[in-house]
Amino acid sequence: MQEKLDSVVILWRQPDTLALWGIPYKMREDVGQQPYDLWKARRDWKPLPAGWHGGSKRIDLDDWIYLGSPGWWSDMSRADQKSVEAFLEKHKGNIPGNPCEWVELNP
């Protein structure tokens, strides 16, 4: 878990559950990209009907790191919870609190 936490560049607050996510890469500034754009693209993706070819693939956000939701850790182990708590304490002034807020961490 520590290696994943060390890779976090962006902290983002999910709009529907207020889950906090660590994102291991910057957003594309040249197009005004935000984490919500990527999350929404994954949420709203629909496969083409049977028999159709082409189209875009579903966006992969599997490299995003779940950092917990208010009052809930999901199935995160206690050891990982402790690591996340220490990480969040280190960045406590940069934790987004509102839906869709995001912060780029300084290296």
N, C-alpha and C positions, 0 to 999 in steps of 0.2 A: 504494500500500500504506500509506503514512503516514497518509492520511486515514482509512482503515479502522482502523488501530491507534489513532488518536486518538479513535475512537468507542467503544472497548471500555470496558464498564462492569463486566463479569463475566468472570473466568477460570474455566474448568471443565475437569476432567480426565475424559475419556471412559473408561468402565469396561472395555471389551474390548481396546482398543489402546493405552490411556494417551495418546491424542492430546490435545493441549492446544488448547482453543478459546477465542476471544475472542467475547463476546456483547455486542452494542451496545445492550442495554436491561436494565433491572432486572427482577427476578422479581416476581410479584404476591404481595406479603406477606400480603394479606388471605386468601388461600387456601393459604398455606404452599407456594407453588410453588418448585420447584427445577429447575435445568437438566436433571437426569436425567428429570424428568417429561415435558419437551418432547421430549427425545431418544428416550425410550421410546415416546411416542405416535407419533412418526414411524416408528420401527423396527417397531412392532407393528401399524400401520394395515393394514387389508385392505379392498380395494374390495368393494362389494356385488356379488352375483352378477348376471350378465347379465339384463336385463329389470327389475331393481329400480331404483327411483328414490329419491332422497333420500340420507340418510346424511351423514356428515361427510367433508370433503375431507382429503386428506393434509396434515399440518402442514408448513409451509414454513420450513426453517431455513437457507435460502440466504444469509441475512444474517450467519450466524455466520462468524467468521474463523478459518481453520485456522492454528495457530501451530506446527505440527510435532508429531512423535511422537518418543519416545526413540530417537535414532540414525537418524532418517529424516525427510526434508523433503518426500517425495512429489515432485511436479513443480514445486515452488516455485523460482522463479528465484534466482540467487545474490544479486542486488540485494535481492529481497524477504527472503531469509534474513538478510541483514545488517540490514535494518530491523527484523525480528522479534527478532533477537538484541539489538539496542540497546533495543527496547521491553522485553524480558524482563529485561535488566540493570537497567533503571530500576525495575522492579517485582519484583526478585528476592526480596524478603521476603514477597511475596504470591502466589507461584506454588504452586498445589496440586500435591501429589505423589502422592496416592493416588486410586484409582478413585472417581469420582463426587464428589470434593471440589470445592468451588467457593468463590471469594472475590469479594466485591464491592470493586472498587477505589474508593478515595476520590478525588473530583475535585480 
